[in-house]
Amino acid sequence: MKKILLFCFTIYVWAYTCFSFFAHYLLFSCTRFFVKDKRSWSFFLTKLFVVPAFKVLAFPLHVHGLENVYTEKNFIVASNHQSLLDIIVFMATLRRPFSFFAKEELLKVPVLGSDIRNQGHFVVDRKNPRRAVKQMMDARKKMEGGYSLLIFPEGTRSIDDTIAPFKRGAFLLASQTGTPIIPTYLTGTGRAMNKKRFLASPSRIDLYFGDPIAVQKSESKADQKKTAEITLERVRASMLKLKALHEKANLS
């Protein structure tokens, strides 16, 4: 009986998701000619659907430390990664547009590909290293121009609350641009939608924002590498503290 209920809940979740994608696509297509900043407008329309989604879908979202997120300048948010829901959580929470890295293959997906283009997300061709380098340079220029970025430094979704080792790429980008990093810890999305399980499940979601970490802009490759390594360790340590804070709160 429980599996039947979860199956029905899963269909409900995906039905709402598909409806939101198509409704957003239609709204943006009908209104994009009347706005100057299409990226911000697309982000605003997205929030119309994702903000109420967590109540509608029985995924109550609790946000801690949102005051640590800049509203007047750009930033990099670094988070652990558990679920396809993670990006939606940040879209519902952050108050200004941000970008994330997406596989180039996603541009071929109807509706989703259009959203990726319209919101200015960074596309990377993993099969073509030379092209990927150029795409990273384009991302760097956009960040120097004020774009904010969401990264998942683990590089893949975990199946539990363990924080896996970090990849260095995004931290090099931070050292090249001098963009501050805001460490975050996200939990509950893996229980709601796990990559090892088809069935979705109602779950409380907690998102913790830590204190921003300043990153000094470095010019030489050696300095960039050194700064990236130091920043990586600082972000990881902060993320682990946020995880411990959550676990302590659950025990009390």
Beta strands, then each sheet from edge to edge (+ up, - down):
strand 1: 61-64
strand 2: 76-79
strand 3: 99-103
strand 4: 122-124
strand 5: 149-151
strand 6: 181-187
strand 7: 205-209
sheet 1: 1+ 7+ 6- 2- 5- 3- 4-
end
